[in-house]
Amino acid sequence: MTQGKTYMQQPLQSASSKKKFQPTSAVLIANPTSGSYVNNKKQVDETVQFLQTQGWDAHLRLTQQQGDAGRFAHEAVKQNIDVVVAIGGDGTINEVIQELAGSETALGILPNGTVNVWAREVGIPLENGAAREILLQGQRRRIDLGKVNERYFLLMAGIGLDAEVTHEVEQRPAKKLGVLGYVLVGLWKTLTFKGFRVSLHIDGKELIKTHATQIVIGNTQLYGGAIKYTWQAKCNDGLLDVCIARSQSLINTVLMGIDVLLHRRQRRQWVRYETCQEVEIRTRHAIAIQVDGDPLGFTSERGAPPTIFKIAPQALNVIVPEEVPACLFIDEVTE
Ligand SMILES: Nc1ncnc2c1ncn2[C@@H]1O[C@H](COP(=O)(O)OP(=O)(O)OP(=O)(O)O)[C@@H](O)[C@H]1O
């Protein structure tokens, strides 16, 4: 799942007018338990040497447990390090951005995860030898982050079916199966998950009440490496895109799944699609939440304050290829 081409050919936005970033200091934070690290270990070591020969003051730190990546990133920000390179998947990136948010330290990546959604989304090669070139040749962009319960997300947050799957996989041997584990638990949950009653307050104004199976709140477009729920999201527009999949009969759920999978225009008929800066979510019962593919607790139950998802505009510096998919960025004034 980690090798191969970027997900989809998109019109590209050139960065020729954008300022190039020439960092001098970098900490590379590697998660040795992430999907493809074992296969890429040699390339990771070579990348450190490569950056050093290019004049970077770069060194590698290996995590030993969950939380280490955040701790190392925190130290890097305190030391005003120019770049933190996350070597792992989207979960490792998520740990790192908690500390980089609001700072000048830029996020670079070497994709070493199972799915690598952020890399696919912005066109960073999954092959580490090519990805390291982006660290040198890429551009620096400031992008938004989403936030829920004090946790930032780079890609998206999910409530309902997908988060149920994420929570379930985390606790079961299915995790060892990688993507297949998610597919199997996902199929099972699709057949058994009954959905939930929810009300959403969009920017404190519009109130939506519905019965949903899935809500995706996206800062970016690509979901799980293959589909797009928030297909209009741009990562630097100061807005979150909200896609609410209403509960359907089983046959309609299958039809919706096909429309979403094939990126068909008619996917819109199955969902409610909104953009906002903040959405308050109330559910009758506690419903599972995931952020960037990792479980993150539950929505608050009836009577408790709502769960609030908001945008953190321009919160993160990222290093991305010189040309990025035009559909993902609004053009901006040159930095
Ligand atoms: N040394 C470690 N031991 C155990 N867990 C770790 C370690 N370092 C980081 N983690 C955690 O491992 C989790 C999964 O890592 P990550 O997402 O990077 O890989 P992945 O699941 O293979 O990739 P992807 O998210 O792209 O599918 C993250 O939540 C991260 O916080």
PDBQT file of the ligand as one rigid body, heavy atoms in Angstrom, charges set to zero:
ROOT
HETATM    1  N1  LIG A 401       7.764   3.602  18.818  1.00  0.00    +0.000 N 
HETATM    2  C1  LIG A 401       6.430   3.526  18.786  1.00  0.00    +0.000 A 
HETATM    3  N2  LIG A 401       5.787   2.439  19.290  1.00  0.00    +0.000 NA
HETATM    4  C2  LIG A 401       4.443   2.332  19.216  1.00  0.00    +0.000 A 
HETATM    5  N3  LIG A 401       3.632   3.268  18.649  1.00  0.00    +0.000 NA
HETATM    6  C3  LIG A 401       4.224   4.367  18.129  1.00  0.00    +0.000 A 
HETATM    7  C4  LIG A 401       5.631   4.564  18.176  1.00  0.00    +0.000 A 
HETATM    8  N4  LIG A 401       5.931   5.741  17.584  1.00  0.00    +0.000 NA
HETATM    9  C5  LIG A 401       4.742   6.286  17.192  1.00  0.00    +0.000 A 
HETATM   10  N5  LIG A 401       3.715   5.457  17.513  1.00  0.00    +0.000 N 
HETATM   11  C6  LIG A 401       2.275   5.594  17.201  1.00  0.00    +0.000 C 
HETATM   12  O1  LIG A 401       1.953   4.643  16.187  1.00  0.00    +0.000 OA
HETATM   13  C7  LIG A 401       0.730   5.021  15.588  1.00  0.00    +0.000 C 
HETATM   14  C8  LIG A 401       0.668   4.588  14.136  1.00  0.00    +0.000 C 
HETATM   15  O2  LIG A 401       1.732   5.152  13.442  1.00  0.00    +0.000 OA
HETATM   16  P1  LIG A 401       1.611   5.732  11.963  1.00  0.00    +0.000 P 
HETATM   17  O3  LIG A 401       0.263   6.298  11.723  1.00  0.00    +0.000 OA
HETATM   18  O4  LIG A 401       2.749   6.619  11.772  1.00  0.00    +0.000 OA
HETATM   19  O5  LIG A 401       1.802   4.457  11.042  1.00  0.00    +0.000 OA
HETATM   20  P2  LIG A 401       0.755   3.684  10.177  1.00  0.00    +0.000 P 
HETATM   21  O6  LIG A 401      -0.472   3.413  10.980  1.00  0.00    +0.000 OA
HETATM   22  O7  LIG A 401       1.477   2.509   9.611  1.00  0.00    +0.000 OA
HETATM   23  O8  LIG A 401       0.480   4.699   8.973  1.00  0.00    +0.000 OA
HETATM   24  P3  LIG A 401      -0.839   5.421   8.395  1.00  0.00    +0.000 P 
HETATM   25  O9  LIG A 401      -1.404   6.294   9.489  1.00  0.00    +0.000 OA
HETATM   26  O10 LIG A 401      -0.369   6.225   7.221  1.00  0.00    +0.000 OA
HETATM   27  O11 LIG A 401      -1.781   4.342   7.997  1.00  0.00    +0.000 OA
HETATM   28  C9  LIG A 401       0.615   6.529  15.790  1.00  0.00    +0.000 C 
HETATM   29  O12 LIG A 401      -0.524   6.764  16.584  1.00  0.00    +0.000 OA
HETATM   30  C10 LIG A 401       1.872   6.900  16.564  1.00  0.00    +0.000 C 
HETATM   31  O13 LIG A 401       1.591   7.856  17.567  1.00  0.00    +0.000 OA
ENDROOT
TORSDOF 0
